[in-house]
Amino acid sequence: MSKPEDVPPEPTPEGDLALQTALADAIEAYAARVHEYGEIPPFPEGREVQPSEVATTAAAILKAAEVYSFEIAAMFNI
């Protein structure tokens, strides 16, 4: 039985490493740009990113970087 065309391939360690590397590179580049020139939108005009995708990614990044809720509150003065 063949797979439907819209089903993504199973993840592989090599694919995961490539994705992790791309994400880390993007985070470092975005942060450097913001620190040097000021705020810019994280997504290009017209590109829609679902809130659940943002929340999933942000939660994983914060957990991996060991950033906790009280630190987030301090950064945003809440």
Secondary structure, DSSP 8 states (H G I E B T S, - for coil): ----TTS-----HHHHHHHHHHHHHHHHHHHHHHHHH----SS-TT----HHHHHHHHHHHHHHTT--HHHHHHHTT-
